[in-house]
């Protein structure tokens, strides 16, 4: 690109600070692989969990809950088939913000964790 600027600028007798050649285009960002998502909406003691799975050979989906954002001591809430996209969870304490994760289990028993997501008190869904 510098030679393009120099040749054009020299031929037109323009100052070398002028830019006559198109700016170099930045390389497009690398594609980020989709790793799945989980969303939580809460009304009272009910939490509606909605999830999207990434591509993969998953045989089941496990939902986990914890009253803090740590994976330590999280408890499994439910296990669903891979075609189920929502789960309704009833939380034991209305005053606690709960955190949720997905554990995606493959046929070879390896897994992929997705999350966490918290149950915001402002998000309300209508059954």
TIMARDO-343230 format. One line per field, with one value per residue: residue number from 1; residue in three letters; x, y, z of N, C-alpha, C, O, CB in turn; chain. Coordinates in Angstrom, 3 decimals. Glycine has a CB too. Layout:
<pts>
k: (NUM  ...)
r: (ALA  ...)
n_u: (X  ...)
n_v: (Y  ...)
n_w: (Z  ...)
ca_u: (X  ...)
ca_v: (Y  ...)
ca_w: (Z  ...)
c_u: (X  ...)
c_v: (Y  ...)
c_w: (Z  ...)
o_u: (X  ...)
o_v: (Y  ...)
o_w: (Z  ...)
cb_u: (X  ...)
cb_v: (Y  ...)
cb_w: (Z  ...)
c: (A  ...)
</pts>
This chain:
<pts>
k: (1  2  3  4  5  6  7  8  9  10  11  12  13  14  15  16  17  18  19  20  21  22  23  24  25  26  27  28  29  30  31  32  33  34  35  36  37  38  39  40  41  42  43  44  45  46  47  48  49  50  51  52  53  54  55  56  57  58  59  60  61  62  63  64  65  66  67  68  69  70  71  72  73  74  75  76  77  78  79  80  81  82  83  84  85  86  87  88  89  90  91  92  93  94  95  96  97  98  99  100  101  102  103  104  105  106  107  108  109  110  111  112  113  114  115  116  117  118  119  120  121  122  123  124  125  126  127)
r: (UNK  UNK  UNK  UNK  UNK  UNK  UNK  UNK  UNK  UNK  UNK  UNK  UNK  UNK  UNK  UNK  UNK  UNK  UNK  UNK  UNK  UNK  UNK  UNK  UNK  UNK  UNK  UNK  UNK  UNK  UNK  UNK  UNK  UNK  UNK  UNK  UNK  UNK  UNK  UNK  UNK  UNK  UNK  UNK  UNK  UNK  UNK  UNK  UNK  UNK  UNK  UNK  UNK  UNK  UNK  UNK  UNK  UNK  UNK  UNK  UNK  UNK  UNK  UNK  UNK  UNK  UNK  UNK  UNK  UNK  UNK  UNK  UNK  UNK  UNK  UNK  UNK  UNK  UNK  UNK  UNK  UNK  UNK  UNK  UNK  UNK  UNK  UNK  UNK  UNK  UNK  UNK  UNK  UNK  UNK  UNK  UNK  UNK  UNK  UNK  UNK  UNK  UNK  UNK  UNK  UNK  UNK  UNK  UNK  UNK  UNK  UNK  UNK  UNK  UNK  UNK  UNK  UNK  UNK  UNK  UNK  UNK  UNK  UNK  UNK  UNK  UNK)
n_u: (0.808  2.011  3.684  1.789  0.584  2.833  3.583  1.254  1.031  3.434  3.203  1.087  2.011  1.331  1.157  2.839  1.249  -1.321  -3.933  -4.465  -4.891  -7.008  -7.723  -6.064  -7.862  -9.057  -8.504  -11.229  -12.823  -11.970  -14.085  -16.121  -16.609  -19.849  -20.860  -23.061  -25.935  -27.581  -30.485  -32.226  -35.336  -37.375  -40.221  -41.513  -41.164  -40.569  -38.448  -37.802  -35.931  -34.164  -32.551  -29.905  -28.291  -24.920  -23.446  -22.865  -22.269  -24.302  -25.902  -27.487  -28.754  -27.833  -29.051  -27.836  -27.803  -26.964  -26.650  -24.759  -22.145  -20.218  -18.884  -18.471  -20.042  -22.450  -25.728  -27.400  -30.292  -32.056  -32.348  -32.453  -33.704  -31.919  -33.479  -35.246  -35.957  -36.558  -36.870  -38.626  -37.965  -38.380  -37.528  -36.122  -35.953  -37.205  -35.790  -33.239  -30.760  -30.291  -27.894  -27.296  -26.218  -25.443  -24.745  -23.455  -23.665  -21.741  -21.762  -19.488  -19.128  -17.757  -17.906  -19.393  -19.445  -21.806  -22.447  -22.130  -25.531  -27.426  -30.406  -32.111  -33.864  -35.518  -36.368  -39.178  -41.439  -44.396  -46.548)
n_v: (-1.185  1.250  1.837  2.345  4.719  6.422  6.458  7.535  9.968  11.221  11.478  13.252  15.378  15.831  16.397  14.059  13.181  12.808  10.505  8.425  5.880  3.057  2.273  -0.311  -3.239  -4.575  -7.846  -10.117  -10.869  -13.876  -16.690  -17.328  -20.197  -21.522  -22.091  -22.798  -21.802  -20.484  -19.265  -17.517  -16.890  -15.490  -15.930  -15.410  -18.353  -19.886  -20.750  -20.251  -21.927  -21.550  -22.992  -23.264  -25.470  -26.159  -27.382  -30.880  -34.188  -34.827  -36.585  -36.220  -33.608  -31.935  -30.001  -27.688  -26.163  -23.509  -21.577  -19.606  -18.219  -20.131  -23.257  -25.216  -27.487  -27.293  -28.365  -30.984  -30.310  -31.334  -33.710  -33.708  -34.583  -34.059  -32.681  -31.135  -27.816  -26.129  -25.781  -25.956  -24.839  -25.128  -23.096  -23.336  -21.138  -17.959  -15.616  -15.812  -15.424  -17.505  -19.515  -20.995  -23.790  -25.625  -28.960  -30.678  -33.815  -36.114  -38.967  -40.494  -40.089  -37.787  -34.285  -30.975  -27.843  -25.214  -21.916  -19.865  -18.678  -16.185  -15.852  -13.217  -10.845  -9.029  -10.054  -11.314  -13.819  -14.915  -17.493)
n_w: (0.000  0.664  -1.512  -3.464  -2.507  -2.574  -5.324  -6.566  -5.188  -5.789  -8.557  -8.732  -7.388  -4.700  -1.146  0.980  3.009  2.249  1.569  -0.947  -1.828  -1.256  2.126  3.908  4.293  7.256  8.420  8.520  11.635  13.348  13.214  15.954  17.742  18.376  21.586  22.957  24.947  27.853  29.386  31.953  33.459  35.933  38.006  41.004  42.801  40.631  37.969  34.656  32.434  29.495  26.789  24.330  22.203  21.178  18.093  17.994  19.301  21.386  24.014  26.218  28.401  31.268  33.950  36.259  39.531  41.791  44.794  44.537  42.405  42.053  40.913  42.710  44.814  43.435  42.526  40.767  38.962  37.060  34.353  30.867  27.588  24.496  22.669  24.079  24.897  26.984  30.553  33.568  36.706  40.207  42.760  46.057  47.845  48.009  48.398  47.429  44.907  42.233  40.478  37.313  35.317  32.303  31.567  29.060  27.813  26.036  23.779  24.292  26.959  27.673  28.480  28.154  29.626  30.067  30.888  33.859  34.476  36.043  38.078  37.491  39.443  38.223  35.801  34.343  33.512  31.892  32.623)
ca_u: (0.000  2.863  4.141  0.633  0.501  3.994  3.525  0.189  1.328  4.538  2.705  0.179  2.712  0.577  1.921  2.856  0.293  -2.624  -4.178  -5.228  -5.188  -7.946  -7.094  -5.993  -8.998  -8.702  -8.969  -12.446  -12.531  -12.123  -15.393  -16.126  -17.514  -20.997  -20.684  -24.330  -26.369  -28.649  -31.115  -33.117  -36.351  -37.954  -41.434  -41.669  -40.247  -40.393  -37.428  -37.888  -34.607  -34.197  -31.180  -29.583  -27.111  -24.019  -23.371  -22.102  -22.899  -24.747  -26.962  -28.385  -28.440  -28.071  -29.162  -27.300  -28.161  -26.201  -27.010  -23.667  -21.612  -19.171  -19.304  -18.340  -21.285  -23.672  -26.522  -28.146  -31.721  -32.813  -31.711  -33.424  -33.252  -31.284  -34.449  -36.002  -35.295  -36.884  -37.087  -39.173  -37.389  -38.948  -36.445  -36.569  -35.912  -37.551  -34.897  -31.906  -30.483  -29.683  -27.037  -27.546  -25.287  -25.763  -23.670  -23.829  -22.991  -21.553  -21.890  -18.283  -19.189  -17.126  -18.962  -19.135  -20.222  -22.278  -22.959  -23.415  -26.466  -28.127  -31.838  -32.338  -35.184  -36.326  -36.864  -40.446  -42.103  -45.790  -46.880)
ca_v: (0.000  2.438  2.156  2.919  6.103  7.181  6.643  8.476  11.274  11.793  11.849  14.396  16.400  16.078  16.094  12.621  12.823  12.520  9.083  8.249  4.456  2.590  1.762  -1.768  -3.785  -5.475  -9.217  -10.342  -11.603  -15.327  -17.152  -17.860  -21.341  -21.412  -23.057  -23.015  -20.711  -20.741  -18.041  -17.769  -15.881  -15.922  -15.388  -16.050  -19.475  -20.634  -20.252  -20.842  -22.017  -21.770  -23.271  -23.579  -26.340  -26.058  -28.629  -31.916  -35.489  -34.854  -37.563  -35.693  -32.295  -31.851  -28.648  -27.566  -24.927  -23.197  -20.246  -18.667  -18.427  -21.146  -24.604  -26.102  -27.831  -27.107  -29.587  -31.246  -30.037  -32.209  -34.191  -33.700  -35.011  -32.972  -31.910  -30.253  -26.508  -25.390  -26.522  -25.133  -25.231  -24.458  -22.849  -23.489  -19.912  -16.802  -14.480  -16.133  -15.428  -18.797  -19.597  -22.236  -24.265  -26.817  -29.931  -31.403  -35.113  -36.769  -40.431  -41.094  -39.682  -36.502  -33.278  -29.560  -26.997  -23.939  -21.080  -19.792  -17.574  -15.928  -15.584  -11.821  -10.645  -8.180  -10.773  -11.995  -14.500  -15.221  -18.876)
ca_w: (0.000  0.714  -2.865  -4.158  -2.057  -3.037  -6.776  -6.885  -4.619  -6.537  -9.884  -8.620  -6.607  -3.475  0.065  1.263  4.048  1.651  1.344  -2.174  -2.018  -0.232  3.342  3.978  5.020  8.347  8.227  9.299  12.862  13.266  13.677  17.311  17.751  19.268  22.663  23.640  25.812  28.811  29.870  33.076  33.778  37.212  38.582  42.312  43.025  39.385  37.051  33.334  31.815  28.056  26.374  22.941  22.177  20.029  17.340  18.691  19.502  22.778  24.248  27.238  28.950  32.707  34.480  37.612  40.234  42.994  45.282  44.247  41.057  42.078  40.514  43.867  45.514  42.659  42.515  39.544  39.082  36.183  33.138  29.779  26.253  23.761  21.891  24.974  24.911  28.196  31.789  34.640  37.996  41.366  43.706  47.439  48.644  47.179  48.647  46.928  43.473  41.894  39.288  36.576  34.297  31.528  31.350  27.851  27.859  24.735  23.783  24.880  28.358  27.925  28.618  27.916  30.532  29.552  31.963  34.546  34.305  37.303  37.986  37.876  40.042  37.357  34.631  34.656  32.386  32.194  32.222)
c_u: (0.856  3.338  3.015  0.513  1.629  3.898  2.450  0.497  2.427  4.034  1.812  0.792  1.898  1.457  1.809  1.899  -1.088  -2.756  -5.055  -5.594  -6.177  -7.184  -7.101  -7.175  -8.498  -9.254  -10.235  -12.107  -12.770  -13.497  -15.249  -17.084  -18.647  -20.886  -21.963  -24.690  -27.455  -29.153  -32.083  -34.060  -37.108  -39.234  -41.663  -40.653  -40.042  -39.376  -37.594  -36.502  -34.783  -32.772  -31.100  -28.296  -26.221  -24.086  -22.534  -22.930  -23.321  -25.913  -27.927  -27.848  -28.786  -28.081  -28.674  -27.659  -27.276  -26.636  -25.866  -23.057  -20.489  -19.719  -19.184  -19.701  -22.559  -24.414  -27.281  -29.639  -32.522  -31.931  -32.780  -32.820  -32.654  -32.277  -35.322  -35.259  -35.589  -37.098  -37.625  -38.658  -38.079  -37.855  -36.960  -36.655  -36.145  -36.571  -33.505  -31.862  -29.759  -28.902  -27.231  -26.450  -25.937  -24.531  -24.137  -23.002  -22.944  -21.665  -20.677  -18.099  -18.323  -18.234  -18.443  -20.028  -20.581  -22.847  -21.824  -24.261  -27.209  -29.605  -32.080  -33.743  -36.089  -36.909  -38.100  -40.998  -43.513  -46.103  -48.068)
c_v: (1.256  2.810  2.769  4.395  6.937  7.459  7.647  9.879  11.973  12.286  13.083  15.565  16.802  15.793  14.607  12.229  12.512  11.030  8.922  6.799  4.026  2.037  0.239  -2.264  -4.726  -6.852  -9.414  -11.128  -13.094  -15.712  -17.748  -19.028  -21.135  -22.496  -23.285  -21.822  -21.204  -19.393  -18.424  -16.589  -16.391  -15.180  -16.129  -17.151  -20.327  -19.947  -21.008  -20.771  -22.348  -21.963  -23.542  -24.387  -26.024  -27.354  -29.640  -33.166  -35.625  -35.817  -37.125  -34.351  -32.329  -30.379  -28.657  -26.207  -24.774  -21.817  -19.231  -19.046  -19.453  -22.499  -25.596  -26.274  -27.519  -28.437  -29.752  -31.084  -31.053  -32.651  -34.246  -34.292  -33.809  -32.155  -31.004  -28.924  -25.700  -26.337  -25.542  -25.684  -24.447  -24.344  -22.882  -22.192  -18.702  -15.646  -14.667  -15.984  -16.733  -18.687  -20.964  -22.512  -25.400  -27.690  -30.796  -32.673  -35.712  -38.283  -41.103  -40.707  -38.466  -35.459  -31.876  -28.787  -25.692  -23.161  -20.514  -18.613  -17.430  -15.706  -14.154  -11.630  -9.815  -8.916  -11.572  -12.629  -14.810  -16.630  -18.931)
c_w: (0.000  -0.678  -3.684  -3.785  -2.640  -4.530  -7.158  -6.383  -5.399  -7.903  -9.819  -7.864  -5.384  -2.272  0.384  2.373  3.485  1.405  0.120  -2.435  -0.957  0.956  3.309  4.804  6.098  8.036  9.047  10.559  12.663  13.817  15.072  17.331  18.759  20.326  23.462  24.508  26.747  29.300  30.979  33.259  34.995  37.522  39.896  42.503  41.771  38.482  35.737  32.707  30.343  27.595  24.880  22.964  20.986  19.236  18.118  18.872  20.961  22.927  25.345  27.751  30.435  33.123  35.920  38.192  41.460  43.483  45.163  42.903  40.981  41.616  41.664  44.538  44.735  42.606  41.210  39.819  38.292  35.027  32.060  28.516  25.537  22.940  22.756  25.085  26.166  29.365  32.817  35.962  39.099  42.419  45.132  48.241  47.735  47.327  48.042  45.403  43.171  40.595  38.659  35.550  33.516  31.509  30.191  27.777  26.456  24.896  24.422  26.352  28.685  27.973  28.327  28.865  29.850  30.732  32.789  34.087  35.635  37.044  38.420  38.402  39.146  36.150  35.022  33.396  32.832  31.715  31.280)
o_u: (0.466  3.392  3.269  0.357  1.398  4.112  2.695  0.248  2.356  4.396  1.788  0.168  1.792  2.410  0.793  1.751  -1.940  -1.775  -6.243  -6.523  -6.181  -6.133  -8.005  -7.442  -7.626  -10.334  -10.310  -11.202  -13.652  -13.988  -14.365  -18.252  -18.423  -20.825  -21.933  -23.863  -28.147  -28.368  -32.682  -33.639  -37.443  -39.332  -41.968  -39.447  -39.407  -39.431  -37.535  -35.968  -35.466  -31.883  -32.063  -27.337  -26.709  -24.717  -21.595  -24.135  -22.765  -26.804  -29.060  -26.680  -29.895  -27.223  -29.050  -27.804  -26.885  -26.963  -25.996  -23.409  -19.875  -20.868  -19.734  -20.410  -23.641  -23.800  -27.748  -30.176  -33.531  -30.895  -33.876  -31.609  -32.871  -31.956  -36.067  -34.055  -34.938  -37.450  -37.133  -38.887  -38.336  -37.327  -38.101  -37.374  -35.374  -36.525  -32.672  -32.799  -28.732  -29.214  -27.322  -25.843  -26.862  -23.405  -25.097  -21.776  -23.965  -21.662  -20.810  -17.044  -18.162  -19.363  -17.239  -21.233  -19.760  -23.649  -20.659  -23.790  -27.571  -30.008  -32.241  -34.699  -37.310  -37.862  -38.056  -41.009  -43.780  -45.943  -48.469)
o_v: (2.250  3.996  3.633  5.238  8.037  8.594  8.524  10.863  13.177  13.375  13.876  16.616  17.988  15.021  13.977  11.040  11.993  10.367  9.244  6.525  4.583  1.413  -0.397  -1.753  -5.562  -6.995  -8.923  -11.962  -13.509  -15.114  -18.566  -18.877  -20.634  -23.683  -23.902  -20.949  -22.187  -18.491  -19.499  -15.433  -17.572  -13.967  -17.322  -16.935  -21.380  -18.738  -22.237  -19.686  -23.308  -21.194  -23.980  -24.037  -25.665  -28.318  -29.266  -33.183  -36.442  -35.865  -37.603  -34.008  -32.707  -29.604  -29.526  -25.225  -25.756  -20.960  -18.105  -20.074  -19.615  -22.841  -26.695  -25.300  -27.482  -29.503  -28.777  -31.643  -31.575  -32.044  -34.758  -34.473  -32.668  -31.035  -30.183  -28.910  -24.682  -27.505  -24.418  -26.847  -23.252  -25.344  -22.502  -22.152  -18.455  -14.774  -13.765  -16.366  -17.033  -17.870  -21.972  -21.595  -26.053  -27.196  -31.555  -32.615  -35.809  -38.805  -42.166  -40.963  -38.135  -35.720  -31.629  -29.032  -25.119  -23.698  -20.682  -17.695  -18.421  -15.405  -13.898  -12.191  -9.880  -8.430  -12.405  -12.009  -14.950  -16.933  -20.014)
o_w: (-0.612  -1.003  -4.522  -4.668  -3.143  -4.957  -7.987  -7.079  -5.642  -8.348  -10.759  -7.718  -5.069  -2.374  0.088  2.654  4.207  1.067  0.145  -3.195  0.141  0.806  2.766  5.891  5.865  7.462  10.174  10.547  11.912  14.774  15.327  16.974  19.861  20.004  24.527  24.769  26.481  29.591  30.960  33.219  35.080  37.332  39.903  42.388  41.841  38.258  35.701  32.478  29.988  27.961  24.249  23.652  19.915  19.670  18.821  18.624  21.694  22.079  25.400  27.569  30.814  32.700  36.706  37.464  42.091  42.661  45.643  42.326  39.927  41.893  41.597  44.790  45.320  42.639  40.622  40.776  38.768  34.755  32.287  28.398  25.943  22.544  22.221  25.341  26.401  29.203  32.925  36.296  38.955  42.906  45.394  49.240  46.807  46.460  48.135  44.702  43.780  39.729  39.359  34.996  34.001  31.442  30.320  27.689  25.773  26.010  25.028  26.933  29.859  27.558  28.265  28.919  29.133  31.497  32.430  33.417  36.268  35.920  39.613  37.866  39.285  35.541  35.928  32.332  34.026  30.532  30.854)
cb_u: (-0.922  4.064  4.678  -0.681  0.533  5.290  3.265  -1.119  1.728  5.678  1.937  -1.095  3.004  -0.703  1.422  4.248  0.191  -2.814  -4.836  -4.453  -3.893  -8.897  -7.822  -4.633  -9.968  -9.241  -7.871  -13.513  -13.388  -10.984  -15.999  -16.529  -16.743  -22.340  -19.587  -24.270  -26.871  -28.156  -31.847  -32.314  -37.328  -36.959  -42.662  -43.076  -40.769  -41.735  -35.975  -38.957  -33.717  -34.884  -30.622  -29.437  -27.529  -22.558  -22.773  -21.620  -21.938  -25.147  -26.357  -28.545  -29.223  -26.986  -30.628  -25.773  -29.664  -24.653  -27.451  -22.578  -21.119  -18.572  -18.476  -17.299  -21.331  -23.357  -27.491  -27.837  -32.046  -34.084  -31.035  -33.921  -34.431  -30.215  -35.327  -36.197  -35.711  -38.125  -35.768  -40.739  -35.847  -40.197  -35.776  -35.660  -34.551  -38.936  -34.769  -31.501  -29.627  -30.759  -25.527  -28.903  -23.947  -26.230  -23.354  -23.627  -23.711  -20.176  -22.076  -17.051  -18.778  -16.052  -19.560  -19.395  -19.444  -23.350  -23.910  -23.196  -27.465  -27.523  -32.666  -32.093  -35.050  -35.500  -35.769  -41.482  -41.337  -46.745  -47.172)
cb_v: (-0.006  2.207  0.899  2.147  6.171  6.425  5.309  7.997  11.140  10.754  10.682  13.974  17.633  15.216  16.946  12.185  13.937  13.303  8.423  8.786  3.587  1.518  2.288  -2.245  -4.513  -4.955  -10.255  -11.092  -11.077  -16.059  -18.195  -16.773  -22.629  -21.528  -22.597  -24.281  -19.515  -21.638  -17.274  -18.026  -15.611  -15.718  -15.531  -16.609  -20.347  -20.784  -20.430  -20.116  -23.088  -20.586  -24.458  -22.276  -27.809  -25.761  -28.390  -31.413  -36.641  -33.441  -38.902  -36.706  -31.148  -32.649  -28.118  -27.767  -24.926  -23.245  -20.339  -18.681  -17.132  -21.266  -25.086  -25.544  -27.113  -26.580  -29.593  -32.666  -28.619  -31.507  -35.593  -32.279  -35.628  -33.526  -32.847  -30.906  -25.714  -24.529  -27.214  -25.111  -24.989  -25.226  -21.507  -24.416  -19.784  -16.325  -14.250  -17.568  -14.169  -19.896  -19.355  -22.172  -24.732  -26.462  -30.801  -30.529  -36.078  -36.390  -40.950  -40.673  -40.827  -36.156  -33.327  -29.154  -26.724  -24.131  -21.870  -19.704  -17.823  -14.710  -16.580  -10.885  -9.976  -7.026  -11.706  -11.006  -15.817  -14.188  -19.726)
cb_w: (1.183  1.638  -3.563  -3.800  -0.537  -2.725  -7.477  -6.299  -3.158  -6.707  -10.509  -7.937  -7.475  -3.427  1.262  1.629  5.057  0.334  2.582  -3.338  -1.953  -0.804  4.611  4.597  4.069  9.709  8.630  8.458  14.023  14.048  12.692  18.365  18.074  18.483  23.586  24.486  24.983  30.006  28.715  34.366  32.556  38.343  37.602  42.473  44.151  38.652  37.642  32.449  32.524  27.301  27.150  22.055  22.137  20.481  15.928  20.045  19.097  23.256  24.608  28.407  28.201  33.503  34.387  37.617  40.640  42.722  46.724  45.383  40.515  43.492  39.329  44.878  46.814  41.218  43.677  38.999  38.604  35.664  33.352  29.511  25.416  22.856  21.101  26.390  23.705  27.979  32.292  34.606  38.028  41.919  43.420  48.136  49.394  47.520  50.136  47.344  43.029  41.778  39.645  35.879  34.936  30.078  32.660  26.579  28.843  24.119  22.355  24.081  29.226  26.828  30.019  26.416  31.830  28.412  32.849  36.032  33.089  38.028  38.854  36.692  41.401  36.881  34.043  35.265  31.946  31.535  33.450)
c: (A  A  A  A  A  A  A  A  A  A  A  A  A  A  A  A  A  A  A  A  A  A  A  A  A  A  A  A  A  A  A  A  A  A  A  A  A  A  A  A  A  A  A  A  A  A  A  A  A  A  A  A  A  A  A  A  A  A  A  A  A  A  A  A  A  A  A  A  A  A  A  A  A  A  A  A  A  A  A  A  A  A  A  A  A  A  A  A  A  A  A  A  A  A  A  A  A  A  A  A  A  A  A  A  A  A  A  A  A  A  A  A  A  A  A  A  A  A  A  A  A  A  A  A  A  A  A)
</pts>
